């Protein structure tokens, strides 16, 4: 499944929406806050800012030092909540140890929470409320499955990983009426995980463990979605590492009917969904202000 190509089409649709909104005098704006200097986060944040500019949005990156206090970060969130130019706020995770991410995520105005991490949006999504901002990676996975006409209704999906960012929200989306999957969630304490995975019509790997899912674990013809992005050392690479998913692609592609590559699968979809959420936030805030 080619996430790069689909993401490019979605970005074009978003760019069209941005043009329309600009004609009404509103320039959608996303502010991304990066605390500290985690190299992977720095790359994600750079890609997000670049993607914003490419669709005509205002993209702002706020970089804060690694020893930033919780109070300082909360003050920045408050300022962004109050700004009329800012429609979407994203605080890049993970945060340094001295900051409680719960406190920060709860502080973001739910109407600007384009990550969908605020408890209000988490609750709305669980309740099936269409007003919810859906977290970008889970949203991207579902759009990708739909694009490739993967039958989710009645299908058995096995999700590997139970993070708040991916595993739990994917589970919630898959069981909603309209998607109608049967879901098993596996995690680090699951017994006989291979037995579960073997039963799956759709496997969604989101555990952050390279090579966790191999071809022999997959039912022939199953659909495999790899959400993992892991750095593994590779001296033959100019950077000294390469990116791999949680799935051993070479063996899994032999048994799967459809599979996402890493990179070029779920990753680009995540950014496309972020842009879509930001446009949606801007449209809603513009409508509220006009009313
Ligand atoms: N870290 C890894 N994925 C994400 C994401 O989708 N949003 C934020 N804010 N941080 C992340």
py3Dmol code that shows the C-alpha trace and the ligand (Angstrom):
import py3Dmol

protein = """\
ATOM      1  CA  UNK A   1       0.000   0.000   0.000  1.00  0.00           C
ATOM      2  CA  UNK A   2       1.555   3.219  -1.204  1.00  0.00           C
ATOM      3  CA  UNK A   3       1.096   5.787   1.565  1.00  0.00           C
ATOM      4  CA  UNK A   4       3.284   8.299  -0.188  1.00  0.00           C
ATOM      5  CA  UNK A   5       1.077   8.526  -3.271  1.00  0.00           C
ATOM      6  CA  UNK A   6      -2.178   8.673  -1.312  1.00  0.00           C
ATOM      7  CA  UNK A   7      -0.757  11.282   1.075  1.00  0.00           C
ATOM      8  CA  UNK A   8       0.241  13.435  -1.912  1.00  0.00           C
ATOM      9  CA  UNK A   9      -3.358  13.374  -3.180  1.00  0.00           C
ATOM     10  CA  UNK A  10      -4.720  14.277   0.250  1.00  0.00           C
ATOM     11  CA  UNK A  11      -2.248  17.158   0.525  1.00  0.00           C
ATOM     12  CA  UNK A  12      -3.551  18.471  -2.817  1.00  0.00           C
ATOM     13  CA  UNK A  13      -7.120  18.368  -1.469  1.00  0.00           C
ATOM     14  CA  UNK A  14      -5.999  20.194   1.673  1.00  0.00           C
ATOM     15  CA  UNK A  15      -4.198  22.824  -0.441  1.00  0.00           C
ATOM     16  CA  UNK A  16      -7.486  23.424  -2.294  1.00  0.00           C
ATOM     17  CA  UNK A  17      -9.306  23.887   1.036  1.00  0.00           C
ATOM     18  CA  UNK A  18      -6.603  26.280   2.209  1.00  0.00           C
ATOM     19  CA  UNK A  19      -7.061  28.386  -0.959  1.00  0.00           C
ATOM     20  CA  UNK A  20     -10.804  28.622  -0.332  1.00  0.00           C
ATOM     21  CA  UNK A  21     -10.307  29.650   3.268  1.00  0.00           C
ATOM     22  CA  UNK A  22      -7.741  32.267   2.278  1.00  0.00           C
ATOM     23  CA  UNK A  23     -10.323  33.816  -0.036  1.00  0.00           C
ATOM     24  CA  UNK A  24     -12.419  34.315   3.085  1.00  0.00           C
ATOM     25  CA  UNK A  25      -9.468  36.044   4.753  1.00  0.00           C
ATOM     26  CA  UNK A  26      -8.287  33.179   6.964  1.00  0.00           C
ATOM     27  CA  UNK A  27      -4.804  31.672   6.699  1.00  0.00           C
ATOM     28  CA  UNK A  28      -4.776  28.338   8.542  1.00  0.00           C
ATOM     29  CA  UNK A  29      -1.881  28.131  10.975  1.00  0.00           C
ATOM     30  CA  UNK A  30      -0.235  25.245  12.800  1.00  0.00           C
ATOM     31  CA  UNK A  31       2.183  25.748  15.693  1.00  0.00           C
ATOM     32  CA  UNK A  32       4.454  22.862  16.549  1.00  0.00           C
ATOM     33  CA  UNK A  33       6.313  22.908  19.850  1.00  0.00           C
ATOM     34  CA  UNK A  34       9.517  20.897  20.195  1.00  0.00           C
ATOM     35  CA  UNK A  35      11.128  20.644  23.625  1.00  0.00           C
ATOM     36  CA  UNK A  36      14.702  19.372  23.762  1.00  0.00           C
ATOM     37  CA  UNK A  37      16.826  17.867  21.037  1.00  0.00           C
ATOM     38  CA  UNK A  38      15.693  14.308  20.401  1.00  0.00           C
ATOM     39  CA  UNK A  39      17.021  13.713  16.859  1.00  0.00           C
ATOM     40  CA  UNK A  40      13.983  11.729  15.641  1.00  0.00           C
ATOM     41  CA  UNK A  41      11.555  14.356  16.970  1.00  0.00           C
ATOM     42  CA  UNK A  42      13.589  17.098  15.305  1.00  0.00           C
ATOM     43  CA  UNK A  43      13.145  15.370  11.927  1.00  0.00           C
ATOM     44  CA  UNK A  44       9.395  14.806  12.441  1.00  0.00           C
ATOM     45  CA  UNK A  45       8.894  18.442  13.398  1.00  0.00           C
ATOM     46  CA  UNK A  46      10.867  19.690  10.406  1.00  0.00           C
ATOM     47  CA  UNK A  47       8.747  17.530   8.083  1.00  0.00           C
ATOM     48  CA  UNK A  48       5.517  18.817   9.642  1.00  0.00           C
ATOM     49  CA  UNK A  49       6.525  22.476   9.220  1.00  0.00           C
ATOM     50  CA  UNK A  50       7.590  21.878   5.619  1.00  0.00           C
ATOM     51  CA  UNK A  51       4.324  20.092   4.804  1.00  0.00           C
ATOM     52  CA  UNK A  52       2.338  23.057   6.180  1.00  0.00           C
ATOM     53  CA  UNK A  53       4.127  25.516   3.963  1.00  0.00           C
ATOM     54  CA  UNK A  54       3.646  23.313   0.909  1.00  0.00           C
ATOM     55  CA  UNK A  55      -0.142  23.449   1.263  1.00  0.00           C
ATOM     56  CA  UNK A  56      -0.130  27.203   1.896  1.00  0.00           C
ATOM     57  CA  UNK A  57      -0.634  27.140   5.655  1.00  0.00           C
ATOM     58  CA  UNK A  58       1.306  29.166   8.147  1.00  0.00           C
ATOM     59  CA  UNK A  59       3.641  26.739   9.900  1.00  0.00           C
ATOM     60  CA  UNK A  60       5.479  27.786  13.019  1.00  0.00           C
ATOM     61  CA  UNK A  61       8.006  25.749  14.982  1.00  0.00           C
ATOM     62  CA  UNK A  62       8.696  26.774  18.562  1.00  0.00           C
ATOM     63  CA  UNK A  63      11.906  25.220  19.862  1.00  0.00           C
ATOM     64  CA  UNK A  64      12.476  25.106  23.601  1.00  0.00           C
ATOM     65  CA  UNK A  65      15.573  23.911  25.456  1.00  0.00           C
ATOM     66  CA  UNK A  66      15.702  20.450  27.054  1.00  0.00           C
ATOM     67  CA  UNK A  67      15.564  21.855  30.615  1.00  0.00           C
ATOM     68  CA  UNK A  68      12.355  23.824  29.962  1.00  0.00           C
ATOM     69  CA  UNK A  69      10.026  23.724  32.979  1.00  0.00           C
ATOM     70  CA  UNK A  70       6.424  22.588  32.850  1.00  0.00           C
ATOM     71  CA  UNK A  71       5.310  26.117  33.753  1.00  0.00           C
ATOM     72  CA  UNK A  72       7.255  27.573  30.816  1.00  0.00           C
ATOM     73  CA  UNK A  73       5.723  25.094  28.369  1.00  0.00           C
ATOM     74  CA  UNK A  74       2.225  25.650  29.758  1.00  0.00           C
ATOM     75  CA  UNK A  75       2.727  29.409  29.306  1.00  0.00           C
ATOM     76  CA  UNK A  76       3.553  28.834  25.627  1.00  0.00           C
ATOM     77  CA  UNK A  77       0.441  26.661  25.190  1.00  0.00           C
ATOM     78  CA  UNK A  78      -1.679  29.390  26.813  1.00  0.00           C
ATOM     79  CA  UNK A  79      -0.283  31.954  24.395  1.00  0.00           C
ATOM     80  CA  UNK A  80      -1.033  29.702  21.392  1.00  0.00           C
ATOM     81  CA  UNK A  81      -4.553  28.977  22.724  1.00  0.00           C
ATOM     82  CA  UNK A  82      -5.214  32.727  22.791  1.00  0.00           C
ATOM     83  CA  UNK A  83      -3.709  33.535  19.363  1.00  0.00           C
ATOM     84  CA  UNK A  84      -6.157  34.207  16.518  1.00  0.00           C
ATOM     85  CA  UNK A  85      -3.496  33.218  13.950  1.00  0.00           C
ATOM     86  CA  UNK A  86      -3.072  29.738  15.433  1.00  0.00           C
ATOM     87  CA  UNK A  87      -5.671  27.096  14.546  1.00  0.00           C
ATOM     88  CA  UNK A  88      -3.727  23.956  15.387  1.00  0.00           C
ATOM     89  CA  UNK A  89      -1.344  23.239  18.261  1.00  0.00           C
ATOM     90  CA  UNK A  90       0.924  20.202  18.417  1.00  0.00           C
ATOM     91  CA  UNK A  91       3.356  19.543  21.244  1.00  0.00           C
ATOM     92  CA  UNK A  92       5.773  16.905  19.995  1.00  0.00           C
ATOM     93  CA  UNK A  93       6.051  13.805  22.173  1.00  0.00           C
ATOM     94  CA  UNK A  94       7.954  12.504  24.036  1.00  0.00           C
ATOM     95  CA  UNK A  95       8.578  15.393  26.443  1.00  0.00           C
ATOM     96  CA  UNK A  96      11.599  15.604  28.773  1.00  0.00           C
ATOM     97  CA  UNK A  97      11.213  13.848  32.125  1.00  0.00           C
ATOM     98  CA  UNK A  98      10.565  16.946  34.247  1.00  0.00           C
ATOM     99  CA  UNK A  99       7.385  17.753  32.292  1.00  0.00           C
ATOM    100  CA  UNK A 100       4.144  15.835  32.825  1.00  0.00           C
ATOM    101  CA  UNK A 101       2.717  15.319  29.357  1.00  0.00           C
ATOM    102  CA  UNK A 102      -0.816  14.920  30.823  1.00  0.00           C
ATOM    103  CA  UNK A 103      -0.703  18.419  32.254  1.00  0.00           C
ATOM    104  CA  UNK A 104       0.422  19.892  28.939  1.00  0.00           C
ATOM    105  CA  UNK A 105      -2.036  17.945  26.771  1.00  0.00           C
ATOM    106  CA  UNK A 106      -4.951  18.945  29.013  1.00  0.00           C
ATOM    107  CA  UNK A 107      -3.976  22.573  28.670  1.00  0.00           C
ATOM    108  CA  UNK A 108      -4.355  22.648  24.857  1.00  0.00           C
ATOM    109  CA  UNK A 109      -7.679  24.098  23.714  1.00  0.00           C
ATOM    110  CA  UNK A 110      -9.610  21.005  22.461  1.00  0.00           C
ATOM    111  CA  UNK A 111     -10.708  23.059  19.424  1.00  0.00           C
ATOM    112  CA  UNK A 112      -7.022  23.445  18.447  1.00  0.00           C
ATOM    113  CA  UNK A 113      -5.927  19.939  19.455  1.00  0.00           C
ATOM    114  CA  UNK A 114      -5.088  18.637  15.978  1.00  0.00           C
ATOM    115  CA  UNK A 115      -3.231  15.670  17.505  1.00  0.00           C
ATOM    116  CA  UNK A 116      -6.453  14.504  19.174  1.00  0.00           C
ATOM    117  CA  UNK A 117      -4.624  13.828  22.447  1.00  0.00           C
ATOM    118  CA  UNK A 118      -6.756  16.013  24.771  1.00  0.00           C
ATOM    119  CA  UNK A 119      -9.052  13.887  26.981  1.00  0.00           C
ATOM    120  CA  UNK A 120     -12.079  15.661  25.487  1.00  0.00           C
ATOM    121  CA  UNK A 121     -11.123  14.527  21.998  1.00  0.00           C
ATOM    122  CA  UNK A 122     -10.150  11.054  23.208  1.00  0.00           C
ATOM    123  CA  UNK A 123     -13.606  10.743  24.790  1.00  0.00           C
ATOM    124  CA  UNK A 124     -15.399  12.114  21.743  1.00  0.00           C
ATOM    125  CA  UNK A 125     -13.599   9.677  19.495  1.00  0.00           C
ATOM    126  CA  UNK A 126     -14.456   6.748  21.735  1.00  0.00           C
ATOM    127  CA  UNK A 127     -18.090   7.855  21.705  1.00  0.00           C
ATOM    128  CA  UNK A 128     -18.049   8.003  17.890  1.00  0.00           C
ATOM    129  CA  UNK A 129     -18.591  11.795  17.792  1.00  0.00           C
ATOM    130  CA  UNK A 130     -17.716  13.181  14.357  1.00  0.00           C
ATOM    131  CA  UNK A 131     -16.549  16.441  15.952  1.00  0.00           C
ATOM    132  CA  UNK A 132     -13.573  14.653  17.501  1.00  0.00           C
ATOM    133  CA  UNK A 133     -10.089  15.322  16.233  1.00  0.00           C
ATOM    134  CA  UNK A 134      -8.824  11.835  15.479  1.00  0.00           C
ATOM    135  CA  UNK A 135      -5.116  11.191  16.175  1.00  0.00           C
ATOM    136  CA  UNK A 136      -3.182  11.451  12.928  1.00  0.00           C
ATOM    137  CA  UNK A 137      -1.512   8.051  12.701  1.00  0.00           C
ATOM    138  CA  UNK A 138      -4.672   6.018  13.441  1.00  0.00           C
ATOM    139  CA  UNK A 139      -6.653   8.218  11.054  1.00  0.00           C
ATOM    140  CA  UNK A 140      -4.007   7.647   8.379  1.00  0.00           C
ATOM    141  CA  UNK A 141      -4.180   3.872   8.818  1.00  0.00           C
ATOM    142  CA  UNK A 142      -7.948   3.851   8.359  1.00  0.00           C
ATOM    143  CA  UNK A 143      -7.833   6.081   5.283  1.00  0.00           C
ATOM    144  CA  UNK A 144      -5.186   3.819   3.775  1.00  0.00           C
ATOM    145  CA  UNK A 145      -7.283   0.680   4.395  1.00  0.00           C
ATOM    146  CA  UNK A 146     -10.309   2.361   2.823  1.00  0.00           C
ATOM    147  CA  UNK A 147      -8.315   3.509  -0.212  1.00  0.00           C
ATOM    148  CA  UNK A 148      -7.236  -0.079  -0.904  1.00  0.00           C
ATOM    149  CA  UNK A 149     -10.793  -1.370  -0.407  1.00  0.00           C
ATOM    150  CA  UNK A 150      -9.783  -3.535   2.525  1.00  0.00           C
ATOM    151  CA  UNK A 151     -12.924  -5.053   3.958  1.00  0.00           C
ATOM    152  CA  UNK A 152     -12.980  -4.169   7.670  1.00  0.00           C
ATOM    153  CA  UNK A 153     -16.587  -5.127   8.384  1.00  0.00           C
ATOM    154  CA  UNK A 154     -16.555  -8.379  10.342  1.00  0.00           C
ATOM    155  CA  UNK A 155     -12.802  -8.743   9.817  1.00  0.00           C
ATOM    156  CA  UNK A 156     -10.581  -9.799  12.673  1.00  0.00           C
ATOM    157  CA  UNK A 157      -7.947  -7.100  13.263  1.00  0.00           C
ATOM    158  CA  UNK A 158      -5.040  -7.775  15.554  1.00  0.00           C
ATOM    159  CA  UNK A 159      -3.365  -4.616  16.826  1.00  0.00           C
ATOM    160  CA  UNK A 160       0.086  -5.113  18.327  1.00  0.00           C
ATOM    161  CA  UNK A 161       0.820  -2.275  20.747  1.00  0.00           C
ATOM    162  CA  UNK A 162      -1.365  -0.350  23.207  1.00  0.00           C
ATOM    163  CA  UNK A 163       0.057   3.178  23.159  1.00  0.00           C
ATOM    164  CA  UNK A 164      -2.205   6.187  23.623  1.00  0.00           C
ATOM    165  CA  UNK A 165      -0.904   7.602  20.330  1.00  0.00           C
ATOM    166  CA  UNK A 166      -1.531   4.560  18.121  1.00  0.00           C
ATOM    167  CA  UNK A 167      -2.725   1.237  19.588  1.00  0.00           C
ATOM    168  CA  UNK A 168      -5.636   2.408  21.740  1.00  0.00           C
ATOM    169  CA  UNK A 169      -7.104   4.908  19.250  1.00  0.00           C
ATOM    170  CA  UNK A 170      -6.802   2.429  16.352  1.00  0.00           C
ATOM    171  CA  UNK A 171      -8.714  -0.099  18.429  1.00  0.00           C
ATOM    172  CA  UNK A 172     -11.458   2.461  19.067  1.00  0.00           C
ATOM    173  CA  UNK A 173     -11.751   3.450  15.398  1.00  0.00           C
ATOM    174  CA  UNK A 174     -11.828  -0.132  14.127  1.00  0.00           C
ATOM    175  CA  UNK A 175     -14.800  -1.131  16.288  1.00  0.00           C
ATOM    176  CA  UNK A 176     -16.935   1.924  15.443  1.00  0.00           C
ATOM    177  CA  UNK A 177     -20.133   1.256  13.522  1.00  0.00           C
ATOM    178  CA  UNK A 178     -19.301   1.762   9.857  1.00  0.00           C
ATOM    179  CA  UNK A 179     -15.883   0.166  10.248  1.00  0.00           C
ATOM    180  CA  UNK A 180     -17.202  -2.822  12.176  1.00  0.00           C
ATOM    181  CA  UNK A 181     -14.057  -4.847  12.764  1.00  0.00           C
ATOM    182  CA  UNK A 182     -13.507  -7.337  15.562  1.00  0.00           C
ATOM    183  CA  UNK A 183     -10.370  -6.271  17.395  1.00  0.00           C
ATOM    184  CA  UNK A 184      -7.747  -8.040  19.478  1.00  0.00           C
ATOM    185  CA  UNK A 185      -5.098  -5.848  21.094  1.00  0.00           C
ATOM    186  CA  UNK A 186      -1.772  -7.517  21.924  1.00  0.00           C
ATOM    187  CA  UNK A 187       0.957  -5.966  24.065  1.00  0.00           C
ATOM    188  CA  UNK A 188       4.148  -6.822  25.920  1.00  0.00           C
ATOM    189  CA  UNK A 189       2.303  -9.002  28.455  1.00  0.00           C
ATOM    190  CA  UNK A 190       0.240 -10.943  25.922  1.00  0.00           C
ATOM    191  CA  UNK A 191       0.680 -14.696  26.071  1.00  0.00           C
ATOM    192  CA  UNK A 192       1.108 -16.591  22.795  1.00  0.00           C
ATOM    193  CA  UNK A 193       1.082 -13.468  20.662  1.00  0.00           C
ATOM    194  CA  UNK A 194       1.911 -15.436  17.526  1.00  0.00           C
ATOM    195  CA  UNK A 195      -1.309 -17.438  17.914  1.00  0.00           C
ATOM    196  CA  UNK A 196      -3.309 -14.204  17.947  1.00  0.00           C
ATOM    197  CA  UNK A 197      -1.515 -12.717  14.958  1.00  0.00           C
ATOM    198  CA  UNK A 198      -2.066 -15.915  12.969  1.00  0.00           C
ATOM    199  CA  UNK A 199      -5.825 -15.463  13.295  1.00  0.00           C
ATOM    200  CA  UNK A 200      -5.807 -11.947  11.887  1.00  0.00           C
ATOM    201  CA  UNK A 201      -7.331 -10.831   8.608  1.00  0.00           C
ATOM    202  CA  UNK A 202      -5.636  -7.478   9.270  1.00  0.00           C
ATOM    203  CA  UNK A 203      -2.465  -7.063  11.340  1.00  0.00           C
ATOM    204  CA  UNK A 204      -1.548  -3.609  12.607  1.00  0.00           C
ATOM    205  CA  UNK A 205       1.939  -3.524  14.090  1.00  0.00           C
ATOM    206  CA  UNK A 206       2.561  -0.573  16.385  1.00  0.00           C
ATOM    207  CA  UNK A 207       4.886  -1.801  19.107  1.00  0.00           C
ATOM    208  CA  UNK A 208       8.127  -0.038  18.213  1.00  0.00           C
ATOM    209  CA  UNK A 209      10.068  -3.304  17.931  1.00  0.00           C
ATOM    210  CA  UNK A 210      11.950  -4.038  14.701  1.00  0.00           C
ATOM    211  CA  UNK A 211      11.279  -7.440  13.202  1.00  0.00           C
ATOM    212  CA  UNK A 212       8.491  -8.262  15.691  1.00  0.00           C
ATOM    213  CA  UNK A 213       6.151  -9.620  13.015  1.00  0.00           C
ATOM    214  CA  UNK A 214       7.548 -12.095  10.506  1.00  0.00           C
ATOM    215  CA  UNK A 215       6.011 -13.753   7.466  1.00  0.00           C
ATOM    216  CA  UNK A 216       5.507 -17.118   9.167  1.00  0.00           C
ATOM    217  CA  UNK A 217       3.197 -15.461  11.742  1.00  0.00           C
ATOM    218  CA  UNK A 218       0.813 -14.138   9.108  1.00  0.00           C
ATOM    219  CA  UNK A 219      -2.244 -15.884   7.737  1.00  0.00           C
ATOM    220  CA  UNK A 220      -1.866 -16.198   3.947  1.00  0.00           C
ATOM    221  CA  UNK A 221      -3.656 -13.304   2.248  1.00  0.00           C
ATOM    222  CA  UNK A 222      -3.844 -11.121   5.369  1.00  0.00           C
ATOM    223  CA  UNK A 223      -3.386  -7.343   5.173  1.00  0.00           C
ATOM    224  CA  UNK A 224      -0.406  -5.974   7.092  1.00  0.00           C
ATOM    225  CA  UNK A 225      -0.047  -2.370   8.246  1.00  0.00           C
ATOM    226  CA  UNK A 226       3.312  -1.437   9.737  1.00  0.00           C
ATOM    227  CA  UNK A 227       3.225   1.615  11.988  1.00  0.00           C
ATOM    228  CA  UNK A 228       6.723   1.125  13.412  1.00  0.00           C
ATOM    229  CA  UNK A 229       9.558   3.531  12.689  1.00  0.00           C
ATOM    230  CA  UNK A 230      12.743   2.145  14.204  1.00  0.00           C
ATOM    231  CA  UNK A 231      16.349   3.146  13.699  1.00  0.00           C
ATOM    232  CA  UNK A 232      18.699   0.209  13.315  1.00  0.00           C
ATOM    233  CA  UNK A 233      22.465   0.555  13.021  1.00  0.00           C
ATOM    234  CA  UNK A 234      23.727   0.056   9.485  1.00  0.00           C
ATOM    235  CA  UNK A 235      27.353   0.892   8.803  1.00  0.00           C
ATOM    236  CA  UNK A 236      26.768   0.659   5.039  1.00  0.00           C
ATOM    237  CA  UNK A 237      24.355   3.616   5.216  1.00  0.00           C
ATOM    238  CA  UNK A 238      25.691   7.186   4.938  1.00  0.00           C
ATOM    239  CA  UNK A 239      23.843   8.150   8.163  1.00  0.00           C
ATOM    240  CA  UNK A 240      25.024   5.046  10.017  1.00  0.00           C
ATOM    241  CA  UNK A 241      21.470   3.782  10.486  1.00  0.00           C
ATOM    242  CA  UNK A 242      18.383   2.916   8.472  1.00  0.00           C
ATOM    243  CA  UNK A 243      14.671   3.030   9.236  1.00  0.00           C
ATOM    244  CA  UNK A 244      12.701  -0.183   9.544  1.00  0.00           C
ATOM    245  CA  UNK A 245       9.191  -0.973  10.746  1.00  0.00           C
ATOM    246  CA  UNK A 246       7.959  -3.574  13.230  1.00  0.00           C
ATOM    247  CA  UNK A 247       7.353  -6.035  10.397  1.00  0.00           C
ATOM    248  CA  UNK A 248      10.019  -8.029   8.598  1.00  0.00           C
ATOM    249  CA  UNK A 249       8.962  -6.751   5.185  1.00  0.00           C
ATOM    250  CA  UNK A 250      10.795  -9.282   3.010  1.00  0.00           C
ATOM    251  CA  UNK A 251       9.219 -12.334   4.640  1.00  0.00           C
ATOM    252  CA  UNK A 252       5.812 -10.736   5.320  1.00  0.00           C
ATOM    253  CA  UNK A 253       5.295  -9.605   1.713  1.00  0.00           C
ATOM    254  CA  UNK A 254       5.390 -13.261   0.643  1.00  0.00           C
ATOM    255  CA  UNK A 255       2.322 -14.179   2.728  1.00  0.00           C
ATOM    256  CA  UNK A 256       0.402 -10.888   2.921  1.00  0.00           C
ATOM    257  CA  UNK A 257      -2.017  -9.792   0.197  1.00  0.00           C
ATOM    258  CA  UNK A 258      -1.317  -6.116   0.948  1.00  0.00           C
ATOM    259  CA  UNK A 259       1.416  -4.553   3.076  1.00  0.00           C
ATOM    260  CA  UNK A 260       2.715  -1.076   3.859  1.00  0.00           C
ATOM    261  CA  UNK A 261       6.434  -0.380   3.417  1.00  0.00           C
ATOM    262  CA  UNK A 262       8.608   1.585   5.863  1.00  0.00           C
ATOM    263  CA  UNK A 263       9.339   4.267   4.892  1.00  0.00           C
ATOM    264  CA  UNK A 264       6.585   5.310   2.464  1.00  0.00           C
ATOM    265  CA  UNK A 265       3.580   3.650   4.129  1.00  0.00           C
ATOM    266  CA  UNK A 266       1.920   5.032   7.240  1.00  0.00           C
ATOM    267  CA  UNK A 267       4.455   7.829   7.903  1.00  0.00           C
ATOM    268  CA  UNK A 268       3.423  10.160   5.042  1.00  0.00           C
ATOM    269  CA  UNK A 269      -0.248   9.503   5.867  1.00  0.00           C
ATOM    270  CA  UNK A 270       0.287  10.788   9.412  1.00  0.00           C
ATOM    271  CA  UNK A 271       1.450  14.167   8.137  1.00  0.00           C
ATOM    272  CA  UNK A 272      -1.364  14.362   5.591  1.00  0.00           C
ATOM    273  CA  UNK A 273      -3.906  13.744   8.389  1.00  0.00           C
ATOM    274  CA  UNK A 274      -2.285  16.444  10.510  1.00  0.00           C
ATOM    275  CA  UNK A 275      -2.778  18.929   7.679  1.00  0.00           C
ATOM    276  CA  UNK A 276      -6.364  17.783   7.242  1.00  0.00           C
ATOM    277  CA  UNK A 277      -7.056  18.206  10.970  1.00  0.00           C
ATOM    278  CA  UNK A 278      -5.493  21.660  10.943  1.00  0.00           C
ATOM    279  CA  UNK A 279      -7.618  22.753   7.980  1.00  0.00           C
ATOM    280  CA  UNK A 280     -10.688  21.399   9.765  1.00  0.00           C
ATOM    281  CA  UNK A 281      -9.761  23.328  12.938  1.00  0.00           C
ATOM    282  CA  UNK A 282      -9.340  26.522  10.920  1.00  0.00           C
ATOM    283  CA  UNK A 283     -12.674  26.061   9.115  1.00  0.00           C
ATOM    284  CA  UNK A 284     -14.511  25.480  12.402  1.00  0.00           C
ATOM    285  CA  UNK A 285     -12.862  28.383  14.209  1.00  0.00           C
ATOM    286  CA  UNK A 286     -13.605  30.660  11.237  1.00  0.00           C
ATOM    287  CA  UNK A 287     -17.260  29.587  11.246  1.00  0.00           C
ATOM    288  CA  UNK A 288     -17.521  30.144  14.997  1.00  0.00           C
ATOM    289  CA  UNK A 289     -16.055  33.613  14.730  1.00  0.00           C
ATOM    290  CA  UNK A 290     -18.356  34.501  11.815  1.00  0.00           C
ATOM    291  CA  UNK A 291     -21.442  33.324  13.749  1.00  0.00           C
TER     292      UNK A 291
END
"""
ligand_1 = """\
11
LIG
N 5.391 11.628 18.612
C 5.236 10.560 17.811
N 4.098 10.667 17.098
C 3.522 11.834 17.462
C 2.340 12.507 17.078
O 1.547 12.045 16.254
N 2.118 13.700 17.672
C 2.954 14.218 18.613
N 2.627 15.377 19.155
N 4.046 13.626 18.990
C 4.339 12.444 18.422
"""
view = py3Dmol.view(width=600, height=400)
view.addModel(protein, "pdb")
view.setStyle({"model": 0}, {"cartoon": {"style": "trace"}})
view.addModel(ligand_1, "xyz")
view.setStyle({"model": 1}, {"stick": {}})
view.zoomTo()
view.show()
